[in-house]
């Protein structure tokens, strides 16, 4: 069985979209992209919250004791030991030739796909 590699951002956006849809805001939708991971036989997933109005902005994704944020990845999520951050800021492109699976790291972001 292949392990599922997903970007934490993807799961966070998925949860956000579901939370928004539960509030009755039908102007938001969720799209999912999949592509082969750097490691053979695995898949990388990206989830995107699609906003219909150009003025809409996502500025935060959160959970607290009143509304938990739970990201469920039954097959697991890959976290590279070479990304010291929970987000894309820890992915240094200079390290990719030496540690290619760093590109498959799971991270959370709003709009970034690499270090800021």
C-alpha positions, 0 to 999 in steps of 0.5 A: 500500500502506498503511503499518502503524502500530502501537503499540510496546507492542503489538509488545512484548506480542506478543513477550512473549506468544510467549515465554511461550507457548514456555515452555508457560504456556497460561494467557496469550493474545494479543488484537489490536485494530485501529482507524483511525489519525488519518492517513487510510488507516492503521491502529493496532494494540494487542496485549494479553497476556491473563492468566487469573489476577487476581493475575498482573502483567506488570512488565517486557518485556526483551531481552538478549544471551541472549534478544533482543527483536526487534519486526518491523514489515515495513510500518514503525512511525510515530514522531512527532518530537514524542514525545521518549520511547520510551513514552507519557510523551512524548505530551502531550494539549495538543499533539494539536490542533496535531499530531494524528498524535502520537496515532498514535505508536509507543510501549511501555508496560505499562498507560499510554495517555498521560503518567503 
